[in-house]
């Protein structure tokens, strides 16, 4: 072991300087690495916040889309209901026309009334309603 000490003695100051430089470089690299990791963590936190904001916005859009689908469903139900009501009204009109035709065939007064020309005022009013 003495031979190692005798070998190192002439370069002792250079070796201590190199060890010091390596220690300073190690500390510097550690600090630089820590700062780099910290900066990455900050960037990740910002990205997480942005993603969270987007997911909140997407929840808003999801709710909007759900309401829109609900309104479309209601509109479809209303269309079907209106079609049913129109069919019912048309059926009632057909039944009323059949009853009127039957009355016209069976009752002379009704036949005479139906054969008369409508007064001009009433005819214009009925034409405007079409």
C-alpha positions in Angstrom: 0.0 0.0 0.0 3.0 2.2 0.7 4.0 1.9 -3.0 0.6 3.4 -4.0 1.1 6.4 -1.7 4.6 6.9 -3.1 3.1 6.7 -6.6 0.4 9.2 -5.9 2.5 11.7 -3.9 4.0 13.6 -6.9 0.5 14.2 -8.3 -1.3 14.6 -5.0 -2.3 18.2 -5.6 -3.5 17.4 -9.2 -5.5 14.4 -7.9 -7.1 16.5 -5.2 -7.9 19.1 -7.8 -9.4 16.5 -10.1 -11.5 15.0 -7.3 -12.6 18.5 -6.4 -13.6 19.2 -10.0 -15.4 15.9 -10.3 -17.3 16.7 -7.0 -18.2 20.2 -8.2 -19.3 18.7 -11.6 -21.3 16.0 -9.8 -23.0 18.6 -7.6 -23.6 20.8 -10.7 -25.0 17.8 -12.7 -27.2 16.8 -9.7 -28.6 20.4 -9.5 -29.1 20.6 -13.3 -30.8 17.2 -13.3 -33.1 18.3 -10.4 -34.0 21.5 -12.1 -34.7 19.6 -15.4 -36.9 17.1 -13.5 -38.7 20.0 -11.7 -39.3 21.8 -15.0 -40.7 18.6 -16.5 -43.0 18.1 -13.5 -44.2 21.7 -13.9 -44.9 21.1 -17.6 -46.8 17.9 -16.8 -48.8 19.7 -14.1 -49.7 22.4 -16.7 -50.7 19.7 -19.2 -52.7 17.9 -16.6 -54.6 21.1 -15.8 -55.2 21.6 -19.5 -56.5 18.1 -19.9 -58.7 18.6 -16.8 -60.1 21.8 -18.3 -60.7 20.0 -21.6 -62.4 17.1 -19.8 -64.6 19.7 -17.9 -65.4 21.3 -21.3 -66.1 17.9 -22.7 -68.5 17.3 -19.9 -70.2 20.5 -20.9 -70.3 19.3 -24.5 -71.5 15.9 -23.5 -74.3 17.5 -21.5 -75.1 19.7 -24.5 -75.1 16.7 -26.8 -77.3 14.8 -24.4 -79.8 17.7 -24.3 -79.7 18.0 -28.1 -80.5 14.2 -28.4 -83.3 14.6 -25.9 -84.7 17.5 -27.9 -84.5 15.4 -31.1 -86.3 12.6 -29.4 -89.0 15.0 -28.2 -89.3 16.5 -31.7 -89.7 13.0 -33.2 -92.4 12.2 -30.6 -94.2 15.4 -31.5 -94.0 14.6 -35.2 -95.5 11.2 -34.6 -98.2 12.7 -32.3 -99.1 15.3 -35.0 -99.3 12.6 -37.7 -101.6 10.6 -35.5 -103.8 13.7 -34.8 -103.8 14.6 -38.5 -104.9 11.1 -39.4 -107.6 11.3 -36.7 -108.9 14.6 -38.1 -108.8 13.3 -41.7 -110.8 10.2 -40.5 -113.3 12.5 -38.8 -113.6 14.6 -42.0 -114.2 11.5 -44.1 -116.9 10.3 -41.6 -118.5 13.7 -41.6 -118.5 13.8 -45.4 -120.1 10.3 -45.5 -122.7 11.4 -43.0 -123.4 14.6 -45.0 -123.7 12.5 -48.2 -126.0 10.1 -46.5 -128.2 13.0 -45.2 -128.2 14.5 -48.7 -129.4 11.2 -50.1 -132.1 10.6 -47.5 -133.4 14.2 -46.7 -134.9 16.4 -49.4 -134.3 19.6 -47.4 -130.6 18.8 -47.1 -130.5 18.0 -50.8 -132.1 21.4 -51.6 -129.7 23.2 -49.2 -126.6 21.5 -50.7 -127.8 22.3 -54.3 -127.9 26.1 -53.5 -125.1 28.4 -54.4 -123.2 29.7 -51.4 -123.5 33.5 -50.8 -120.5 35.4 -52.2 -119.3 36.6 -48.8 -119.4 33.0 -47.3 -117.7 31.6 -50.4 -114.8 34.2 -50.2 -114.4 33.5 -46.5 -114.2 29.8 -47.1 -111.7 30.3 -50.0 -109.5 32.4 -47.7 -109.3 29.7 -45.1 -107.9 27.1 -47.5 
